[in-house]
Amino acid sequence: MPQAILETHLALPMDDTLFIVQTTLSGDLNDAEVGIWAQSIIDSNLAACVQINKGRSVYRWKSEIMSEPEWSIKLKTTKSKVNLLIDKIKLEHSYETPEILFWAVESTEEYSQWVKGE
């Protein structure tokens, strides 16, 4: 989609696109520890929202099949903050190779304004 059409469609400039950043935290952490981690992200003003869910991941690691409890984390941020947020996750993460996925998203204008305002 051409930038001008996308900007009109989303009602926001391309340089302030919303992003979701997804990661996981060890299932060994308790609710309070995950809450403290999430609060540090909010306090740093790198995301407007941290969504936390408990789950299980099944994956291959160093030729072994693993099945571990993990915290699934989705963070809502803007393009201007996404790289700083990723750097913070990498710096603080306990995993050798943490999951860090990110993608641009569309949203309602109201939600977009809220994320950008936080």
Number of C-alpha atoms within 10 A of each C-alpha: 6 6 10 10 10 14 15 11 11 16 14 15 12 14 10 14 20 25 22 21 24 18 19 23 20 17 17 12 13 10 13 9 11 18 14 11 16 18 14 14 19 16 11 11 14 22 25 18 18 19 12 17 11 14 12 13 14 11 12 10 8 7 7 8 9 11 11 12 16 19 22 19 19 21 22 21 26 24 17 15 16 22 14 12 20 17 11 15 19 16 9 9 16 11 11 7 8 14 16 14 12 17 12 13 13 13 12 10 13 9 12 21 14 11 17 19 8 13
